[in-house]
Structure formats: structure tokens, C-alpha cells
């Protein structure tokens, strides 16, 4: 999960998912809302093949933000 710029709220929480098969995003979102506060629940999801990583293997969040 990362935050992307938003004019109204400052930032919105979004999530990139790496999955073998396509998940039901509505079911995932309702499951997350039961377990997390609303301000931490992602507003947008994308499905990607692999997360962008640097030479040390860490996820590069700035590159991930560009996908949204």
C-alpha cells in the first residue's frame, strides 16, 4: 500500500496486488473494511505481475506510485 496525491484529502491509500488469479476486489474490500479503520482501507487497487524493486531487493514505492 502506498499513498498517492489527492487534492481533497492530501493523499489516498491505494494498493498494488500481485496474485496468481484475479481476486474479487469487492469481497476483498469488504473484508479489509471489517479489519481496518476506514482511513487505512485502499480506495483503488491494481493487479501487477511483480513489484518494482531496487538492486537490494527492496520495493521502490516511488516507482510503485507511478503505476497509479
N, C-alpha and C positions, 0 to 999 in steps of 0.2 A: 504494500500500500504506500502511496505517495500523495502529496498534496499538490494540486495544480492551481494556478492563479484564477481567482473569480472576483469580478467587480463588486458583487453584492456582499459576499461573505469573507473576502480576503483570500481564502483557499478552500478547495473542496477535496475531500478524500476520495481517491479512485484506486482501483486495484487491477493489476495485471495477473492473469491466471495462466499457468502452464498445466495443461491437462491432456490426458490421452484421448478422452472422448468429450463431447460437448456437454457441459453441465446445464441443468435447468437453473437459469440465473434468477428467476422469480423465487424459486424454492430456496436457493442459496441466500438470497437477500432476506427473506423472511426468517430463515434460520439464524442469520447473523444479528438481525434486529432483536431476537429473543435473548441473545447473549451479550450484546454490546450496547453501550449508550448510543443514542441517535447521532451524535456529532462524530463518532468514530466509524459509523457504518458507511461503506463506499457508496457513492452516488452513481458511479459509472464503472463498468468492467470491460476489459478487452481480453481476448484469448490470443496468446502468442506461443510460438514454438519453444523459445528459450529466452531467459532473462539476459539483458546486456551486462557483461562483466568486464572488469579491468584485468590487467596482467596477473594480479594476485588472486583472482577468482571472486572478488567482492562485487556485489551488484552495484552498478553505477546508476544511482537514482536520477541524475540529471539526464542521462540518455533515456531512461525509462519515462520521464516526464514528456519528452519529445514525441513519444508514441501516442500521447493523448492530444 
